Every structure is written in structure tokens, then in C-alpha cells.
Amino acid sequence: MLDRDTVLTATERVLRRHGPAKANVVDVARELGVSHAAVYRHFASKSDLREAVVRRWLGNARDELAEITRSAQPPADRLRSWLTALFEVKRAAVDEDSELFATFGLLAAESGSAPSEHVADLLAQLTGIITDGVSSGAFAAGDPEATARAVFDATAVFHHPAHATHWSRPGTEARLAAVCDLVLAGLRT
């Protein structure tokens, strides 16, 4: 039975094989052994299909990070774990399939609202951790939302795709640990 998830998985294979410039709905249908009309039953257009692929890809990282957000760790440990996991998820995506990572980057750049919604989700998770830290007395932050944005921006070199070529360099984990130490020192009461 053809469902959205099956179409998205096939679309990823087609994107990997043909790249974003050449991949189209007919190629996806051919990959699935169905007519292109069958694909259009699940996605109204090629751009809707691409947007859904980007959402699914970004959702994988978001969901893993949400687990950390809900953990029982103290806020400082949770924040360090969250920042480290964000880096590891992004680096693993590059290491596992750098061409597909680049393809997703191109699709995200032409995507509608998926990337900005993804960042909003991540900022909400960070805000939750920082709010918990303020509530427990572990962090001093006047505005947890603004502080979350500052932490996100300060660590961008470890999660923004523009910096992906640096993630596998020796010492990157140590640099991230040093930035986490600095951020946590700044947040402590």
C-alpha cells in the first residue's frame, strides 16, 4: 500500500541518485512502480513533496533532541547534552551521506516554512531547558527566550550547515566542550 512515508523514502532515494535539479515526481513514481498520479494523491505538487522531505529530515533531529529536553537531568547537564546531541546529529548526517546532506541543504534553502519552523522548535526546546534552569535557581537569565536565542547563535558553528566542512576536523568536540563550559559559566547564578 502506498502511503506518504513510502513516497518520502522513495523520494530520498531519487534525490540521492539524480540530485535535486533533475529529480522529479515521474522519477519518484518510477521508483515506486506506480503512476505519477498515485504520488500526487499524497502530495499536491513537486514543491509539496520536497517540503515534506525537508520536514521529515529536520524532524529526525528535532525528535531526538526533544528526548533530552524531557529528561530528568539537571538543567546544566541537559543543556550540555542537548548542544552536544545537536552537533552529533548534524555531523552524523554529513558523515553518513554528504551528498544527501548537501541535497537537503539545497532543498531547505528553497523550502517554504520548514527550516524556520525547525529553528523555532529547537529554540522552544532550548528555552524550556533554560526556563527550568532559572526556575531551579541553577541559571540566571532575565529572559529565557532571548537567552536561548543567544546560546543557539553562539553555538551555530557546531550545527549550522554552512559550517559542515569543519565538523570532522580534529579537536571539534573539544572546542564544543569549551563553548559549552563558557555558556554554562555565563548562565550560572
Salt bridges, closest charged atoms under 4 A:
ASP5 OD1 - ARG56 NH1 2.42
GLU12 OE2 - ARG56 NH2 3.10
ASP27 OD1 - ARG30 NH1 3.07
GLU31 OE2 - ARG13 NE 2.66
GLU31 OE1 - ARG17 NH2 2.25
GLU51 OE2 - ARG55 NH2 3.22
ASP63 OD1 - ARG62 NH2 3.25
GLU67 OE2 - ARG70 NH2 2.79
ASP97 OD2 - ARG16 NE 2.51
GLU110 OE2 - ARG50 NH1 2.90
GLU117 OE1 - ARG55 NH1 2.51
ASP121 OD2 - ARG62 NH1 3.59
ASP132 OD2 - ARG78 NH1 2.76
ASP153 OD1 - ARG149 NH1 3.19
GLU173 OE2 - ARG91 NH1 2.39
ASP181 OD1 - ARG80 NH2 2.51
